[in-house]
Amino acid sequence: MQATRTLATERVLDASPERVWRAFSDAGQLAQWWGPDGFTNEFDRFDFHAGGDWLFTMVGPDGQRYANQSRFTALTPMQRLVIDHVSPPRFTLTVTFALAGAGTHLTWSQCFETPELAEALAPICVPANEQNLDRLARVLAAAAP
């Protein structure tokens, strides 16, 4: 049953797990790539520790604003992070990081409250998640030595 509630993707990134972790843990870097193409972010609170809150607004290319409230529920540096998206639509995002040669194998798993919600949001979330990781890869490439 869990799999029907989950949308997942994975990617091998051309950066070390330490570097990828910094792209998640540093608010300045995260704001550069979080969200689908054309979106920008305004962070109001970013308490990157287990139990910490992350409050931000995503601004769409059309100027529409999307308030987000999340909580970091588990952080294992350079291995795993878990974020509960508290505002609707509710989901838990689990991201894992594993060494893959000189890069990082990243998994991205979004578990929704119900299979119906996952199915309804898949047409939006699946391409948006891929765009999100494309943006992350570009930020990592721009920072490469």
Secondary structure, 3 states (H helix, E strand, C coil): CHHHHEEEEEEEECCCHHHHHHHHHCHHHHHHHCCCCCCEEEEEEECCCCCCEEEEEEECCCCCEEEEEEEEEEEECCCEEEEEECCCCCEEEEEEEEEECCEEEEEEEEEECCHHHHHHHHHHHHHHHHHHHHHHHHHHHHHCC
